């Protein structure tokens, strides 16, 4: 009898402890998931650097070139970090570069039927020569953005928007466009302007399905001030995209919305860039877009390259030569930059994900010219592309990141990543397949010429 009573006492005590722990967790106002950890060695950079982020292994890696153009090595790694986009550049004006990561932290509010998930957006910055995270917007209520839904579409861009020789941080989430700046007086990042662009969609649109896909910056209206341009989709409608033209406010904290342009296309991730494409001394917008036809689940897609001159209010569109009735959602990231040593004009480098090809275009008012078509590793799933001088030879290169999916009998499939640097004339300069890599998600390059 005594043994039974002891068992009952232990059972009751254990059950009570479980209930207390359970309710102690669920009634807490918020729960954080995947909070970043400042785990890294001292940030070391070369004269030219390629930065990649691996989603499943939750790590940033920097690949540096010694300047001889012969090879690259992994010179720095940050482990146990959770980001959706990365960038590299000088944000504090000291001549040294920082790595900036855009992260997402899942928060759970309430309990039971009132349990609700929201997504907290934060920024972490790593400074050259220092160890761990230099500064962060995490737990800073004035700077944090809260999204109602999570998506895979986030982007972070560094650009000197206000002309003070300091790069601002342009952050794009599902519905927000936000600008941060390093404050030299306080030593923190400060949110200087923001706008929830989903509120600017006309009421006859399905705002709940709206999502931004890409962001860029440049003076596209020839007024001497850089604009911040974002592209998004009205997902529930067929072939409806929108371009938002914004600039910094004079005194308020909300971005000025100068114009909203609707187009009969959908945008791809990391697909909107600005550059001087026609030698007129002014920037045009360039985007990778697609159309869809058919009905769920049997959609077909057609991919296009879109050029838009804001001042001339003119569009130019080129259909990419893909297989007819492509059954997969297009994934065609691009970048714009000078590739042929002609400083008066930028070229377009676009990766066609399904055909594993790199297409290089230039554009005149008379139309497009396909300069090169380069076949990539056929086993690679392309993720992102960035133009920059990654081998310190004074010329821009095309840097591509992707993954190779290996199916091994009786073993789990594994991701390894592929990283390549191309020069317009020399073609492939370097290729690496890294068995220690896993699902590279984003790529950034400094030293863009």
Secondary structure, DSSP 8 states (H G I E B T S, - for coil): -HHHHHHHHHHHHHHHHHHHHHHHHHTSS--EES----EE-B----SEEEEEEETTTTEEEEEEE-SSSS-EEEEEEEES--EEEEEEE-SSSSS--EEEEEEEEEEEESSGGG-EEEEEEEEEEEETT-BS-SEE-TT-TTT-EEESS--S--EEEEE--SSSS--EEEEE-SSEEEEEEEETTTTEEEEEEEEEGGGGS-TTS-GGGEEEEEEEEE--SSSSS-EEEEEEEETTSTT-EEEEEEE--SSSSB-EEEEEEEESSEEEEEEEEEE--SSSSS-EEEEEEEEEEEETTEEEEEEEEEEEETTTTEEEEEE----TTB-S-----EEEE--SS-TT--EEEEEETTTTEEEEEEEETTEEEEEEEEE--TTEEEEEEEEE-TTSSSS-EEEEEEEEEE--TTS--EEEEEEEEEETTTEEEEEEEETT---EEEEEE----
